[in-house]
Amino acid sequence: MSAADPVFAGLARQAELIAGGELSSRELTEAYLKRIERLDPTLNAFRIVFAERALVEADQADSRRRASETRPLLGVPFAIKDDTDIAGEITARGTNAYGAPPTADAEVVRRLRAAGAVIVGKTHVPELMITPFTESPTFGATRNPWDLNRTPGGSSGGSAAAVAAGLVGGALASDGGGSIRIPAGCCGLFGLKPQRDRVPLAPAREHWHGLSVFGAVTRHVADSALFLDVAGDGEALAPAVTRPPGTLRIATSTVVPPPILAKPDAEQRGAMDSMCELLRGLGHQVGLVEIPYGTTVPAFTARYLRGAADDAAAMPHPERLARRTKAFRRIGALIPDAALRRARQEEAANARAIATVFEHADVLMTPMFTKRPVPIGTWEGYGALRTFDGYARWVPYTAAFNHTGQPAASVPAGFTDDGFPLAVQLVGRPGDEATLLSLAAQIEAERPWADRTPPL
């Protein structure tokens, strides 16, 4: 199917087509439901699809449009990650340890509905969103549309697989250690982890002791900006997409944060080199930098493991959790409150150290991965520590910026010789999503990644 087909148009363009009467919400929703029926048995991106309900919502949206009602996402289909509450539907979190369904939508879902979005279903996650690959004993493995033998990443793997395969135009994602950026990078999509507190987590106050945020995985940069303007608080970000970024100072580093022992392979270094060449050609100043990570990774790890343990303890039926998840719970429960407090207190010092990079740069660029997304089942049967050590070496670049809270994005960076998508990570100053969006939009205009679709 061509990328020119409306199912691959992305949220912003779909909203324009529906608002202009060129496409009905009913037509678009039916097209997605047919693709889900045909392709999702292979991909396993959705835990549940609300087919009848989505068609009713689409008809309502079309009626509102005919009545000249305007909303930013009126009639546009959207998917919800299955760590987020939808009233009357269980929030499975990748496990069968769940309890009763919630009685109210999460605030981000409420805002999406208020903007006119049609909710088509809930997407798969790994158990309790712990791992950056989307596999669980309860719901099986979600597959990457670009290579069915590889992971689409995690924990927003179902969301990324669905968007990449053209099963929906955009999907909710969350990121406590890379879970927006990693799946976006695995699947050739744009994924922006916004500044902490940009998008409300309600009914939760925080998640993983302050690490987690909501965002989206999308085909285009403009789609993510539209999502943030609908779901988030603060300045409007859509104008940044159409605003040239000017000449930026871009600092680059491929050094893996200590104490992780890994380095990017030739494929990932090639993605960085190609992006550096493009950025210089666009007039930006590009240079190397040493990132003062300090204790960022150990402090993050304390928050992450204790957060996973707390989530496991809070499940209504923790006895049903998988063996590896129970091991993560045991390990995280060993982190005392005093150590957790120290880790959170270290955030300010770590953030100040990393901020010194931005005294001489506007954007920081790192690889997204050290190697191509791993095959399905890479860590099947492994314990918690061995699994954690394995994926820490694969995705070492993302977690530091959950600890500091600043925005960071996965941006497509071309394709390998055999057609698999590549990506780099762009990191911004605290609160400066606008610069990341403006630069990413410039990159997209120069190298329009969404013109290529997976060979399904």
C-alpha positions in Angstrom: 0.0 0.0 0.0 1.3 3.5 -0.9 2.3 6.0 1.7 -0.1 8.4 -0.1 -3.1 6.3 1.2 -5.0 8.1 3.9 -4.3 5.4 6.5 -0.6 6.5 6.4 -1.3 10.2 6.2 -0.8 10.8 9.9 -2.9 12.6 12.5 -2.6 16.2 11.3 -3.3 15.5 7.7 -6.2 13.1 8.6 -7.7 15.9 10.7 -7.5 18.3 7.7 -9.0 15.8 5.3 -12.0 15.1 7.7 -12.5 18.8 8.5 -12.5 19.6 4.8 -15.0 16.9 3.9 -12.6 15.1 1.7 -12.7 12.0 3.9 -15.2 10.8 6.5 -14.3 9.5 9.9 -16.5 6.5 9.1 -14.4 5.7 6.0 -11.1 6.1 7.7 -12.2 4.1 10.8 -13.5 1.3 8.6 -10.3 1.2 6.7 -8.3 0.9 9.9 -10.6 -1.8 11.3 -10.2 -3.9 8.1 -6.4 -3.6 8.2 -6.4 -4.6 11.9 -8.5 -7.6 11.1 -6.1 -8.6 8.3 -2.7 -7.8 9.8 -3.0 -7.8 13.6 -3.1 -11.6 13.9 0.5 -11.5 12.6 1.7 -8.3 14.4 -0.2 -8.7 17.8 -0.2 -5.0 18.3 -3.7 -4.7 19.9 -4.9 -6.3 23.1 -8.5 -5.3 22.3 -10.2 -3.5 19.5 -13.4 -1.5 20.1 -14.8 -2.0 16.6 -18.5 -1.3 17.1 -17.8 1.5 19.6 -15.3 3.1 17.2 -17.7 3.1 14.3 -20.4 4.8 16.5 -17.8 7.4 17.6 -16.9 7.9 13.9 -20.5 8.5 12.9 -20.9 11.0 15.8 -17.8 12.8 14.6 -19.1 13.0 11.0 -22.4 14.4 12.3 -20.5 17.1 14.3 -18.5 18.0 11.2 -21.7 18.4 9.2 -23.0 20.7 11.9 -19.8 22.8 11.5 -18.4 21.8 14.8 -14.6 22.0 14.9 -12.2 20.1 17.2 -8.4 19.5 16.7 -8.8 15.7 16.2 -12.4 15.5 15.2 -13.0 12.0 13.8 -9.4 10.9 13.8 -8.8 7.3 15.0 -6.3 6.9 17.8 -5.1 4.0 19.9 -4.4 3.9 23.7 -1.5 2.1 25.3 -2.7 -0.6 27.7 -1.2 1.1 30.8 -3.8 3.8 30.6 -7.3 3.8 31.9 -10.4 3.7 29.7 -13.7 3.7 31.6 -15.3 0.2 31.7 -12.3 -1.6 30.2 -9.6 -3.4 32.1 -6.1 -1.9 32.2 -4.2 -5.1 31.7 -0.6 -3.7 31.8 0.6 -6.8 30.0 -0.5 -9.3 32.6 -3.5 -11.3 33.9 -2.8 -9.9 37.4 -5.2 -7.0 36.9 -8.4 -6.3 38.8 -11.7 -4.6 38.1 -12.0 -2.1 35.2 -11.7 1.6 36.1 -14.8 3.7 36.3 -13.3 6.8 34.6 -11.0 7.7 31.7 -7.5 8.8 32.5 -7.1 12.5 32.0 -5.1 12.1 28.8 -7.9 9.9 27.3 -10.5 12.5 28.4 -8.5 15.2 26.6 -8.2 13.1 23.5 -11.9 12.4 23.5 -12.6 16.1 24.0 -10.5 16.9 21.0 -12.7 14.6 18.9 -10.5 11.5 18.6 -12.0 8.1 17.9 -10.6 5.5 20.2 -10.1 2.3 18.2 -8.5 0.0 20.9 -5.7 -0.6 23.4 -2.2 -1.7 22.4 0.0 -4.3 23.9 2.8 -3.7 26.5 5.3 -6.0 28.3 4.3 -7.1 31.8 4.1 -3.9 34.0 5.9 -2.0 31.2 9.3 -3.1 32.7 11.2 -4.1 29.6 12.0 -2.4 26.3 10.7 -5.3 24.3 7.0 -6.2 24.1 6.6 -9.8 25.1 4.6 -11.4 27.9 3.5 -14.8 29.0 -0.1 -13.6 29.0 -0.4 -11.9 25.6 2.6 -13.2 23.6 5.0 -11.2 21.5 4.3 -8.1 19.5 6.3 -8.1 16.2 8.0 -5.3 14.3 6.3 -4.5 10.9 9.7 -3.9 9.3 11.0 -7.4 10.3 8.6 -9.8 11.9 11.4 -11.6 13.6 12.4 -8.6 15.6 10.9 -6.6 18.5 9.1 -3.3 17.9 10.6 -2.2 21.2 8.8 -1.4 24.4 7.1 -0.7 26.5 5.0 1.1 23.9 5.7 -1.7 21.4 2.1 -2.3 20.5 1.5 1.4 19.8 4.6 1.7 17.6 3.8 -1.5 15.6 0.2 -0.3 15.0 1.2 3.1 13.7 4.1 1.8 11.6 1.8 -0.9 10.0 -0.9 1.6 9.2 -3.4 0.2 11.7 -3.9 3.6 13.2 -2.6 7.1 12.6 -1.2 7.7 16.0 -1.1 6.1 19.4 -0.6 6.9 23.1 2.8 6.0 24.5 4.5 6.4 27.9 8.2 6.7 28.7 9.8 5.8 32.0 13.2 4.9 30.6 12.9 5.2 26.8 9.5 3.6 26.2 8.4 6.3 23.6 11.7 6.7 21.9 12.8 3.1 21.8 9.7 1.8 19.9 9.6 4.8 17.7 13.3 4.2 16.8 12.6 0.5 16.2 9.7 1.1 13.9 10.8 4.1 11.8 8.5 6.6 13.6 8.9 9.9 15.4 8.6 9.7 19.2 9.1 12.7 21.5 9.3 12.2 25.3 8.1 15.6 26.5 9.2 17.5 29.5 8.1 16.0 32.7 4.6 17.2 33.7 3.8 18.5 30.2 1.1 15.8 29.9 -0.8 15.0 33.1 -0.6 11.4 34.4 -3.9 11.7 36.4 -5.4 9.7 38.1 -1.8 8.9 39.0 0.3 11.6 40.7 3.5 10.3 39.3 4.9 6.9 38.1 8.2 5.2 38.8 9.0 7.9 41.3 8.9 10.7 38.8 10.5 9.0 35.8 7.5 8.5 33.6 5.7 10.8 31.1 2.9 10.5 28.5 3.5 11.1 24.8 2.7 9.6 21.5 4.3 7.6 18.6 3.5 9.2 15.3 4.4 9.1 11.6 5.1 12.8 11.3 6.6 15.5 13.6 3.5 17.6 13.1 1.4 14.7 14.5 3.3 14.7 17.8 3.0 18.5 18.1 -0.7 18.3 17.5 -1.0 15.5 20.2 0.9 17.6 22.7 -1.2 20.7 22.1 -4.4 18.6 22.6 -3.2 16.5 25.6 -0.6 18.7 27.2 -0.3 22.0 29.1 1.8 25.0 28.4 2.8 26.8 25.2 1.4 25.7 21.8 3.9 23.6 20.0 2.4 23.2 16.6 3.9 26.5 15.4 7.4 25.2 16.1 6.9 22.6 13.3 6.5 25.3 10.6 9.2 27.6 12.1 12.7 27.2 10.7 15.1 26.3 13.6 17.8 28.8 12.5 21.4 27.9 12.9 21.8 25.5 15.8 24.8 24.3 17.7 24.5 20.5 17.9 26.7 18.5 20.3 27.2 14.8 19.6 28.4 11.9 21.6 28.4 8.1 21.1 29.9 7.3 24.5 27.7 5.0 26.6 26.8 6.3 30.1 28.8 4.6 32.8 28.8 2.0 34.3 27.2 0.3 31.2 29.8 -1.4 29.1 28.8 -1.2 25.4 29.4 0.7 22.2 27.4 1.3 19.1 28.1 -1.0 16.1 28.9 0.2 12.6 25.3 0.4 11.6 24.4 2.7 14.4 27.5 4.8 14.0 26.7 5.1 10.4 23.3 6.5 11.3 25.0 9.2 13.5 27.5 10.0 10.8 24.8 10.4 8.1 22.8 12.6 10.4 25.8 14.8 11.2 26.5 15.2 7.5 22.8 16.2 6.9 22.8 18.7 9.8 26.1 20.3 8.6 24.5 20.6 5.1 21.6 22.4 6.6 23.9 25.0 8.1 24.1 23.7 11.7 27.3 23.6 13.7 28.0 20.0 14.7 30.7 19.0 17.2 31.7 16.3 19.7 31.1 16.7 23.4 31.7 14.7 26.6 28.5 14.3 28.5 29.0 14.5 32.3 26.6 11.7 33.1 28.0 11.2 36.6 25.7 9.1 38.8 22.8 9.5 36.4 22.4 5.8 35.5 22.7 4.4 39.0 20.3 7.0 40.3 17.8 6.2 37.5 18.2 2.5 38.2 17.2 2.9 41.8 14.0 4.8 40.8 13.2 2.4 38.0 13.6 -0.9 39.9 11.9 0.4 43.0 9.1 1.7 40.8 8.7 -1.7 39.1 8.6 -3.4 42.5 5.9 -0.9 43.8 3.8 -1.5 40.7 4.0 -5.3 41.1 3.0 -5.1 44.8 0.0 -2.9 43.9 -1.5 -5.4 41.4 -4.7 -7.0 42.6 -3.3 -10.5 41.9 0.5 -10.3 42.2 0.6 -14.1 42.5 -0.2 -14.3 38.8 2.8 -12.2 37.7 5.4 -13.9 35.5 8.5 -15.4 37.2 10.8 -12.7 35.8 8.5 -9.9 36.9 8.4 -11.4 40.4 12.2 -11.3 40.4 12.2 -7.7 39.4 9.8 -7.1 42.3 12.2 -8.8 44.8 15.2 -6.8 43.5 13.4 -3.5 43.6 12.0 -4.1 47.0 15.6 -4.4 48.3 16.1 -0.6 47.6 15.3 1.1 50.9 13.5 4.4 51.2 16.7 6.2 52.1 18.4 5.0 48.9 15.4 6.1 46.8 15.4 9.5 48.5 19.1 9.9 47.6 18.5 8.9 44.0 15.8 11.6 43.7 18.0 14.2 45.4 20.8 13.4 42.9 18.5 14.4 40.1 19.2 18.2 40.6 23.0 17.7 40.6 22.9 15.4 37.6 20.7 17.8 35.7 23.0 20.7 36.4 26.0 18.7 35.2 24.3 17.7 32.0 23.0 21.3 31.5 26.7 22.4 31.1 26.5 20.7 27.7 23.8 23.3 26.7 26.0 26.2 27.7 27.7 25.7 24.3 25.0 23.8 22.4 21.3 24.0 21.6 20.7 20.3 21.1 22.5 17.1 22.1 22.5 14.1 19.7 23.3 10.5 20.6 22.6 7.2 19.0 19.3 5.6 19.8 20.7 2.1 20.1 24.0 0.2 20.1 22.7 -2.3 17.6 19.6 -3.2 15.5 16.4 -4.1 17.5 16.8 -7.6 19.0 15.1 -10.7 17.7 11.9 -11.9 19.3 12.7 -14.1 22.3 16.2 -12.9 22.8 15.8 -12.9 26.6 13.1 -15.7 26.8 13.7 -17.8 30.0 16.4 -15.4 31.4 16.1 -14.0 34.9 15.7 -10.4 35.8 19.3 -9.4 36.3 20.6 -11.1 33.1 17.7 -9.6 31.1 18.3 -6.1 32.6 22.0 -6.3 31.8 21.2 -7.4 28.2 18.8 -4.6 27.4 20.8 -2.0 29.2 23.6 -2.7 26.7 21.2 -2.4 23.8 19.4 0.8 24.8 21.9 2.7 27.1 21.2 6.2 25.9 17.7 7.0 26.9 17.3 6.5 30.6 19.5 9.4 31.8 17.0 11.9 30.4 14.0 10.4 32.3 16.1 11.0 35.4 16.7 14.6 34.5 13.2 15.1 33.1 14.1 17.1 30.0 12.6 16.4 26.6 14.2 14.0 24.2 13.1 12.5 20.8 13.8 9.6 18.6 14.1 10.8 15.0 14.3 8.5 11.9 17.8 8.6 10.4 17.5 6.7 7.1 17.4 3.0 6.3 19.9 0.2 6.2 20.9 -1.4 2.9 18.2 -4.1 3.5 15.5 -1.5 4.3 15.4 -1.5 8.1 14.8 1.9 9.7 17.6 3.7 11.6 17.2 6.5 14.3 19.1 8.9 16.4 18.2 10.6 19.7 17.9 14.4 20.0 17.9 15.9 23.5 16.8 19.4 24.4 17.1 21.9 27.2 14.5 21.5 30.0 11.1 22.6 28.7 12.4 23.1 25.1 10.3 20.7 23.1 9.9 23.5 20.5 13.5 23.4 19.3 13.4 19.6 19.0 10.2 19.8 17.0 11.5 22.5 14.8 14.8 20.7 14.1 13.1 17.3 13.6 10.6 18.9 11.1 13.5 20.3 9.2 15.1 16.9 9.0 11.8 15.3 8.0 11.4 17.8 5.2 14.9 17.0 3.9 14.6 13.3 4.3 10.8 12.4 4.4 10.9 9.1 6.2 7.2 8.5 6.1 7.3 8.0 2.4 8.4 4.5 3.0 6.1 1.9 4.6 6.8 -1.7 5.9 6.6 -4.5 3.4 3.6 -6.2 4.9 
